[in-house]
Amino acid sequence: MIMNARLSRVSIGIALLIGAAISLYPLFFMLSTSLQPSAVILEYPPRLWPSAPTWDHYKEAWNSQQFGQSLLNSVFVTVASFFALFALSSMLAFAYSRFEFRGKRLSWLVLMACLTIPVMTLIIPQFVMTRDMGLYDSYWALILVYTASGIPFTTFLLKGFFDSISREIDESVYMDGGSSRLLFLRIVMPLSKPAFVPAIIFNALYIWEEFPWALTIINDPAKRTLPVALANFQGQYTTQWGVVFAGSLIALLPILFLFLFLQRYLIRGMTAGAVKG
């Protein structure tokens, strides 16, 4: 039995190492290619690691396509969209979790049905609406659409955790003369911190890398986000892959650091509302 348990652990460890290697290889390939001189990038067989690493591609990527401005644009749009999304979704989730009102079940079903709608099918009506509102080629067009797109999932995630918080806490607050506002801000929100982590990661990742809507609604190069700037690195006839990979790695770093910082809370946050307390 002991030998079988050891073999099982070894097998699982080997499988995890193989899976990790397969997952990390594209990232390693991007890093290796971004450090290679342009003259050897397309040679065959490809080099696993450059013999003379160079940072020229990173310098060129940073100085091309207003990359630094695009990075700041993405940071601003992501942060603004998430705070608006989080404020609206948390209040909506609290209302569905704690209050009874007419049309609650139907409106909840409609909200959940929105999760099944492909994002690409909404680009045309979203474009017409934002254009008629005078928001074409503005940050507000990005922020409003990203906020609206994330509300169904974030509300669903937060409501599951709010439901797991004991109703006895509510009764104690109301018996002491507290209000629903006090319950929401001072009790429910602080207790729901584990649920915030998956909401932050999933929404930040979606907003940070979103490309079709940003390409459609933004025309001013000074307002472009990172995915659009990276797409412009690819030329009409040739593509400088070293520059493309260097820019992609720079764009990856902020969201990678965010994930590494929060990943230990991710599983706890995803499972926290699974069992009702």
Buried (B, 14 or more C-beta within 10 A) or exposed (E): EEEEEEEEEEEEEEEEEEEEEEEEEEEEEBBBBBBBBBEBBEEEEEEEEBEEEBEBBBEBBBEBBBBEBBBEBBBBBBEBBBEBBBEBBBEBBBBBBBEEEEEEEEBBEEBEEBEEEEEEEBBEEBBEBBEEEEBBEBBBBBBBBBBBBBBBBBBBBBBBBBBBBEEEEBEEBEEEEBEBEBBBEEBBBEBBEBBBBBBBBBBBBBBBBBEEBBBBBBEEEEBBBBBBBBBBBEEEEEEBBBBBBBBBBBBBEBBEEBBEEBEEBBEEBBEBBEEEE
